[in-house]
């Protein structure tokens, strides 16, 4: 029986499928099976140069530079419509490439479309101000696009994270170059083709595949790339900022998290336990805003822990394409090894495995990169598993005594992306939300966000907010014009 051919992709530059200048390729795998899914070009600085050249020419061309902003918005909206029409195809490709359950992938594709719809509506509302000044003068400001922007996308949400940063950049009139993660480049490549179908001029949307340093670093270093947006690790964000500083170009960084669910004794325990499970085991815990730390009042700790352990043990692992799969594999073998090392470290430091703690032994899962939903109890603030981002299906459990202790432990982290508060006391909810050092706080709800709400963190979790009206401001420059009327 003849083996099924593995598809080969090209990069998307200047409106065309383009091979890498070097001719190099690499393999992309299905994390549920470990089998080769596709062959993709391994780009480098020469490919980045070609993409920047195409994007710069598109930015300067009248077809894009002078387009009516409302028409630019309609292009974004058309891309969103096409994405919704092909939601099933994009979701399937996302699941095959990333491993997450198909239902989650469908939600991701829909969210990507929502980002383009939201920023489509803002395209003709990016405006300056008139300023009262002395004398007979008219003084006003203009909001102008920056030019070419680079977008370094993570592997945990390949299409959503690309849409989240590329949509405001395009709405503001910039041209974009996407650099997908090496593990998960396929949906962004297909989306670039879809943008051309929607009517974007050639060169406005480009995608270069390859390694982080070879492509992402080259984007940040290029003098004609005026802003680099990155979602990734703290270490990578610092490198991108250092590289971009050589040209004084902007950076938008959304980095890591070690996010607490703070469950007070008066909370709805059942609802909180369900949300904690979803907040850490969705996408196998591979989320910057995963609720990876459970801080729970000592009076209700055992009740909450029991419900969470029962839920973790019930979760069905499997191929994301199967309808009964609750949690898929990790994205790569290297990621599973990283998670396993952290669990071993936690145990050596004194934590107790309350659930999981190892890869599954079930037949049919041995070829993929699976790891059981894991709960570590008895975790103290000084343990590495309590302080470092594991980026996998591992929940740490720590008890607190009183509101002050809860806030101190929640804020005792170098990260500050998301935090959840669980209480039926309205005064406590608002008070604690105001005291938490996090860019996003939810009350009585698992991690949730919308295109119209700001998404960004404090401390080592990033330097800006994406989403919402504020996001557009990162992609424009302000020009002041003063007219002497005498």
C-alpha positions in Angstrom: 0.0 0.0 0.0 1.4 3.4 -1.0 2.0 5.8 1.8 0.1 9.1 1.7 2.2 12.0 0.4 3.2 14.6 2.9 2.2 18.1 1.7 4.9 20.7 1.1 4.2 24.3 1.9 6.0 27.5 0.7 6.3 30.9 2.4 3.9 33.7 1.4 5.7 36.8 0.2 4.4 39.6 -2.1 1.2 37.8 -2.7 2.9 34.6 -4.0 4.0 31.2 -2.6 7.7 31.5 -2.4 10.4 28.9 -1.5 13.2 29.8 0.9 16.3 31.4 -0.8 18.5 28.6 0.6 16.2 25.8 -0.4 16.2 24.4 3.1 13.2 22.7 4.6 12.1 21.2 7.9 9.4 18.8 9.1 6.3 19.7 11.0 4.7 16.9 13.1 1.3 15.9 14.3 1.8 15.9 18.1 -0.9 13.3 18.7 0.8 10.7 16.6 4.4 11.9 16.2 4.1 11.5 12.4 5.3 14.0 9.8 2.4 16.4 8.9 4.1 18.7 6.4 7.4 20.0 5.0 7.9 23.8 5.4 10.7 26.2 4.2 13.4 27.0 6.7 13.8 30.7 6.1 16.6 33.0 7.1 17.7 36.6 6.9 17.6 36.6 3.1 13.9 35.6 3.1 13.2 38.3 5.7 14.8 40.8 3.5 12.6 39.7 0.6 9.5 39.9 2.7 10.4 43.4 4.1 11.1 44.6 0.6 7.7 43.4 -0.5 5.9 44.8 2.5 7.7 48.2 2.2 6.7 48.5 -1.5 3.1 47.6 -0.6 3.1 50.2 2.1 4.3 52.9 -0.2 2.0 52.0 -3.1 -1.2 54.1 -3.5 -3.4 50.9 -3.5 -2.7 50.6 0.2 -1.3 53.9 1.4 -4.1 56.1 0.2 -7.0 53.7 0.5 -10.1 55.1 2.2 -9.9 53.8 5.8 -13.4 52.5 5.6 -12.4 50.4 2.6 -9.4 49.1 4.5 -11.8 48.1 7.2 -14.0 46.2 4.7 -11.0 44.2 3.6 -10.4 43.1 7.2 -14.1 42.2 7.5 -14.0 40.3 4.3 -11.0 38.2 5.6 -13.1 37.5 8.8 -16.0 36.4 6.7 -13.9 34.0 4.6 -12.3 32.6 7.8 -15.8 31.9 9.2 -16.8 30.2 6.0 -13.8 27.9 6.3 -13.8 27.5 10.0 -14.0 23.7 9.9 -11.0 23.4 7.6 -8.9 25.8 9.6 -9.8 24.2 12.9 -8.9 20.8 11.6 -5.5 22.0 10.4 -5.0 23.7 13.8 -5.7 20.5 15.7 -3.5 18.4 13.4 -0.6 20.8 13.8 -1.1 21.9 17.5 -2.8 18.9 19.0 -5.6 20.7 20.9 -9.1 19.2 20.8 -11.1 20.1 17.7 -13.8 22.0 19.7 -11.1 24.2 21.2 -9.6 24.8 17.8 -13.0 25.8 16.4 -13.2 28.4 19.2 -9.8 29.7 18.3 -10.6 30.2 14.6 -13.8 32.0 15.5 -11.9 34.2 17.9 -9.4 35.0 15.2 -12.3 36.1 12.9 -13.7 38.2 15.8 -10.4 40.1 16.1 -10.5 41.0 12.4 -14.2 42.0 12.7 -13.5 44.2 15.7 -10.5 46.0 14.2 -12.3 46.3 10.9 -14.7 48.6 12.7 -11.9 50.8 14.1 -10.1 51.3 10.8 -11.9 54.6 10.0 -11.9 55.8 13.6 -8.2 56.3 14.2 -8.1 60.1 14.5 -6.1 62.9 15.9 -7.1 66.0 17.9 -7.2 69.8 17.6 -5.3 71.5 20.3 -5.9 75.1 21.6 -2.6 77.1 21.4 -1.7 80.8 21.8 -2.2 83.1 18.9 -4.1 82.9 15.7 -3.1 79.3 14.9 -4.7 76.0 14.1 -2.9 73.1 15.8 -3.8 69.5 15.3 -2.4 66.0 15.4 -2.4 63.2 12.8 -2.2 59.5 13.6 -0.1 57.8 10.9 0.8 54.2 10.3 4.4 53.1 11.1 5.1 51.2 8.0 6.3 47.5 8.1 5.5 45.6 11.3 6.8 42.1 12.3 4.7 39.6 14.2 6.4 36.7 16.0 3.6 34.2 16.8 3.7 31.4 19.5 2.8 27.8 18.9 0.1 27.5 21.6 -2.5 29.6 19.7 -1.0 29.9 16.2 -3.9 31.7 14.4 -5.5 33.6 17.3 -2.2 35.2 18.4 -1.4 36.2 14.8 -4.8 37.8 14.3 -4.6 39.6 17.7 -1.6 41.6 16.6 -1.9 41.7 12.8 -5.5 42.9 12.8 -4.8 46.3 14.6 -1.6 46.8 12.6 -3.6 46.4 9.3 -6.5 48.5 10.5 -4.0 51.3 11.2 -2.6 51.0 7.7 0.6 49.1 8.2 1.8 46.2 6.2 2.7 43.0 8.1 5.1 40.1 8.1 4.1 37.1 10.2 6.6 34.7 11.7 4.8 31.6 12.9 6.3 29.3 15.5 8.4 26.5 13.9 6.1 23.8 15.4 2.9 25.3 14.1 3.2 27.4 10.9 0.4 25.9 8.8 -2.8 27.9 9.6 -1.0 31.3 9.4 0.3 30.3 5.9 -3.2 29.4 4.8 -4.6 32.6 6.3 -2.1 34.8 4.3 -3.5 33.2 1.2 -7.0 33.9 2.4 -6.1 37.6 2.9 -5.1 37.8 -0.8 -8.5 36.3 -1.7 -10.2 38.9 0.5 -8.6 41.6 -1.7 -5.6 42.8 0.2 -3.0 44.1 -2.2 0.1 41.9 -2.8 2.7 42.5 -0.1 0.4 43.7 2.6 0.3 40.4 4.3 3.4 38.2 4.3 4.5 35.0 6.2 8.1 33.8 6.6 8.7 30.4 8.2 11.8 29.3 10.0 13.7 29.4 13.3 13.3 32.1 16.0 16.8 33.6 15.8 17.1 33.3 12.0 13.7 34.8 11.2 12.3 36.5 14.3 15.7 38.0 15.2 16.2 39.2 11.6 12.8 40.8 11.6 13.5 42.7 14.8 17.0 43.7 13.5 15.8 45.0 10.1 15.9 48.8 9.9 12.7 48.9 7.9 10.7 47.0 10.4 9.2 49.7 12.6 7.6 47.5 15.3 8.0 43.9 16.3 5.2 42.3 18.2 6.0 39.1 20.1 4.1 36.7 22.3 6.6 34.3 23.9 8.9 33.7 26.8 10.5 36.4 28.9 14.0 35.4 27.6 12.9 35.7 24.0 11.1 39.0 24.7 14.3 40.5 26.2 16.3 39.4 23.2 13.8 41.0 20.8 13.8 44.2 22.8 17.6 44.3 22.8 17.8 43.7 19.0 15.1 46.2 18.2 16.8 48.9 20.3 19.6 49.1 17.8 17.2 50.8 15.5 15.1 52.5 18.2 12.1 50.5 16.8 9.1 49.7 18.9 8.3 46.4 20.5 5.0 45.0 21.8 5.7 42.1 24.2 3.2 39.7 25.7 5.2 37.3 27.8 4.8 34.6 30.4 2.6 34.1 33.4 2.3 32.2 36.7 -1.3 33.0 37.3 -3.2 32.4 40.6 -6.8 31.3 41.2 -7.5 32.8 44.6 -10.4 30.8 46.2 -11.8 32.3 49.4 -13.8 30.3 51.9 -17.1 31.9 50.9 -16.7 31.0 47.2 -19.0 28.6 45.3 -16.6 25.6 45.6 -18.1 23.5 42.8 -18.0 26.4 40.3 -14.5 27.4 41.3 -13.2 23.8 41.0 -14.7 23.5 37.5 -13.1 26.8 36.4 -9.7 25.8 37.9 -9.8 22.6 35.8 -10.6 24.5 32.6 -8.1 27.2 33.4 -5.1 24.9 33.7 -6.0 21.9 31.4 -7.4 23.7 28.4 -4.8 23.4 25.6 -2.9 21.0 27.9 -1.9 24.0 30.1 0.1 25.5 27.2 -1.2 29.1 27.8 0.5 32.2 29.1 -2.5 33.0 31.2 -3.2 29.5 32.4 -4.4 29.4 36.0 -1.4 27.3 37.1 -1.4 28.3 40.8 -4.4 27.4 43.1 -4.3 29.5 46.2 -7.1 28.3 48.4 -8.3 29.2 51.9 -7.2 26.5 54.3 -10.8 26.1 55.6 -12.0 24.8 52.2 -8.8 23.5 50.8 -9.5 19.8 51.1 -13.0 20.1 49.6 -11.7 22.1 46.6 -8.7 19.8 46.1 -10.9 16.7 46.1 -13.2 18.1 43.4 -10.2 19.1 41.3 -8.4 15.8 41.6 -11.6 13.9 40.7 -12.0 16.1 37.7 -8.4 15.7 36.6 -8.6 11.9 36.9 -11.8 11.9 34.8 -10.2 13.8 31.9 -9.9 11.7 28.7 -6.7 12.2 26.8 -6.5 11.5 23.1 -6.2 12.7 19.6 -7.8 16.1 19.3 -9.7 14.9 16.2 -11.7 12.5 18.4 -15.0 13.9 19.8 -14.5 12.4 23.3 -11.0 13.9 23.8 -10.9 16.4 26.7 -7.2 17.1 26.6 -4.8 16.6 23.7 -1.0 16.2 23.6 1.7 18.7 24.3 3.0 20.3 21.1 6.3 18.4 21.0 8.4 15.8 22.7 10.7 18.5 24.0 7.8 20.2 25.7 6.7 17.0 27.4 10.2 16.4 28.7 10.2 19.9 30.1 6.9 19.3 31.9 8.2 16.0 33.3 11.4 17.6 34.6 9.3 20.2 36.5 7.1 17.6 38.1 10.2 15.6 39.2 11.7 18.9 40.6 8.5 19.6 42.5 8.5 16.1 44.0 12.1 16.5 45.1 11.3 19.8 46.7 8.5 18.3 48.8 5.4 18.6 46.7 2.9 15.6 46.7 1.4 14.3 43.5 -2.4 14.3 44.0 -3.2 13.5 40.4 -1.3 12.6 37.3 2.4 13.1 37.4 3.4 10.9 34.4 2.7 10.2 30.8 -0.4 8.0 30.2 0.0 4.2 29.8 -3.1 3.7 27.7 -2.8 1.9 24.4 -2.9 4.2 21.4 -1.3 7.2 23.2 2.3 6.0 23.1 3.1 7.6 19.8 2.0 11.1 20.8 3.4 13.7 23.3 0.8 13.2 26.0 1.1 13.9 29.8 -1.5 13.3 32.4 -3.4 16.3 34.0 -1.3 16.8 37.1 -2.0 18.3 40.5 0.8 19.0 43.0 -0.3 19.6 46.5 1.6 21.0 49.4 3.5 23.5 47.3 5.2 26.4 49.1 6.2 29.8 47.7 9.9 28.9 47.5 9.5 25.9 45.2 10.5 26.3 41.5 7.1 24.8 40.5 5.4 27.7 42.3 7.6 30.4 40.7 8.6 29.3 37.2 6.3 28.9 34.2 5.9 25.2 33.4 3.7 25.8 30.4 2.0 22.4 30.7 -0.9 20.6 32.5 0.4 21.1 36.0 -1.5 22.8 38.8 0.2 23.7 42.1 -1.9 23.9 45.3 -1.0 26.2 48.2 -3.2 27.1 51.2 -3.6 30.6 52.6 -5.0 32.0 55.8 -6.9 35.3 55.5 -7.2 38.0 52.8 -3.8 39.5 53.5 -2.0 36.2 53.2 -3.9 35.5 50.0 -2.9 38.7 48.3 0.8 38.4 49.4 1.1 34.9 48.0 -0.7 35.9 44.8 1.6 38.8 44.2 4.8 37.0 45.2 5.8 36.3 41.6 7.9 37.9 38.9 4.8 37.6 36.6 1.6 39.6 36.5 -0.6 38.6 33.6 -3.9 37.1 35.0 -5.5 36.4 38.3 -8.8 35.0 39.4 -10.8 35.9 42.5 -13.4 33.5 43.9 -15.7 35.0 46.5 -19.4 35.8 47.1 -18.4 39.0 49.0 -18.7 41.9 46.7 -16.6 44.2 48.8 -13.8 41.6 49.0 -14.0 41.0 45.3 -13.4 44.6 44.4 -10.8 45.2 47.1 -8.7 42.1 46.2 -9.0 42.8 42.4 -7.5 46.3 43.1 -4.7 44.9 45.1 -3.6 42.1 42.7 -0.6 42.9 40.6 -2.0 41.5 37.3 -3.1 43.1 34.1 -6.2 41.0 33.9 -8.4 40.0 36.8 -11.6 38.0 36.6 -14.0 37.5 39.4 -15.9 34.2 39.8 -14.8 33.1 36.3 -12.1 31.2 34.6 -9.6 33.0 32.3 -11.6 34.8 29.6 -11.0 37.7 27.2 -12.7 39.4 24.2 -11.3 41.4 21.3 -12.6 44.6 22.8 -10.9 44.1 26.2 -7.2 44.9 26.8 -4.9 41.9 27.2 -1.5 42.5 28.8 0.4 42.0 31.9 2.6 43.7 34.5 6.1 42.9 35.6 7.8 40.2 33.5 4.5 39.4 31.7 4.9 42.2 29.1 5.2 45.8 28.3 1.9 46.7 26.7 -1.7 45.8 26.1 -3.1 44.1 23.0 -6.8 44.0 22.0 -9.2 46.8 22.6 -8.9 50.3 21.3 -5.6 50.8 23.0 -4.0 48.2 20.7 -4.2 50.4 17.6 -2.2 53.1 19.3 0.9 50.9 19.3 0.8 50.8 15.5 0.6 54.5 14.8 2.8 57.5 15.3 1.6 61.0 16.2 2.5 64.0 14.1 1.7 67.6 15.3 0.8 70.2 12.7 0.7 73.9 13.6 -0.7 76.4 11.1 -0.2 80.2 11.5 -3.4 81.8 10.3 -2.1 85.4 10.3 
